[in-house]
Amino acid sequence: MTEIPRNDAIPVTTTSTELLQDAVGRGGRKIFVFRNNSPNAIDIITLSFGTRAAIAGSGVILRQNDQYGEANGEGFKSWQGAIQAICATANGSISVMEREE
């Protein structure tokens, strides 16, 4: 079976956006990494884990060029559920890299 990695840049605005879908029904996720590649320092992105809408400032906060990721390893399994994002402005952009099992 050929693995198809995901490598995208996704616009993020002041409305919650689903970045990654639940991976449980798709065989699972090995790794994911997000990077705030927004053009301006005020484009602060907040990540929310689960199906609830993201709320700015409540969750994992990524300032310009910050990154967050998880990978399966000895005794650790990366988050398998959905991941949402919201930006403090309408101009956010986030890079997404994901590999599934």
Residue pairs with C-beta under 8 A, 6 or more apart in sequence:
3 99
3 100
5 97
5 98
5 99
6 96
6 97
6 98
6 99
7 95
7 96
7 97
8 95
8 96
9 37
9 93
9 94
9 95
9 96
10 17
10 19
10 85
10 93
10 94
10 95
10 96
11 17
11 92
11 93
12 38
12 45
12 85
12 86
12 87
12 92
12 93
12 94
13 86
13 87
13 89
13 90
13 91
13 92
14 56
14 86
14 87
14 88
14 89
14 90
15 86
16 48
16 53
16 54
16 55
16 84
16 85
16 86
17 54
17 84
17 85
17 86
18 82
18 83
18 84
19 34
19 47
19 83
19 84
19 85
19 94
19 96
20 29
20 32
20 82
20 83
20 96
20 98
21 82
22 51
22 80
22 81
22 82
23 29
23 80
23 81
23 100
24 80
24 81
26 100
27 100
27 101
28 80
28 100
28 101
29 72
29 78
29 79
29 80
29 98
29 99
29 100
29 101
30 71
30 72
30 78
30 99
30 100
30 101
31 69
31 70
31 71
31 72
31 78
31 97
31 98
31 99
32 69
32 70
32 71
32 78
32 79
32 83
32 96
32 97
32 98
32 99
33 67
33 68
33 69
33 95
33 96
33 97
33 98
34 47
34 62
34 67
34 68
34 69
34 83
34 85
34 94
34 95
34 96
34 97
35 62
35 65
35 66
35 67
35 94
35 95
36 43
36 44
36 45
36 62
36 63
36 64
36 65
36 66
36 67
36 92
36 93
36 94
37 65
37 93
37 94
37 95
38 45
38 64
38 87
38 89
38 91
38 92
38 93
38 94
39 91
39 93
40 64
40 89
40 91
41 63
41 64
42 88
42 89
43 64
43 87
43 88
43 89
43 91
43 92
43 93
44 56
44 57
44 61
44 62
44 63
44 64
44 87
44 88
44 89
44 92
45 61
45 62
45 85
45 86
45 87
45 88
45 92
45 94
46 54
46 55
46 56
46 57
46 58
46 59
46 60
46 61
46 62
46 85
46 86
46 87
46 88
47 54
47 59
47 60
47 61
47 62
47 68
47 83
47 84
47 85
48 54
48 55
48 58
48 59
48 60
48 83
48 84
48 85
48 86
49 59
49 60
49 79
49 81
49 82
49 83
49 84
50 81
50 82
50 84
51 81
51 82
51 84
52 84
53 84
53 86
54 84
54 85
54 86
55 86
56 86
56 87
56 88
57 88
60 68
62 68
62 94
69 97
70 76
70 78
70 79
71 78
72 78
85 92
85 94
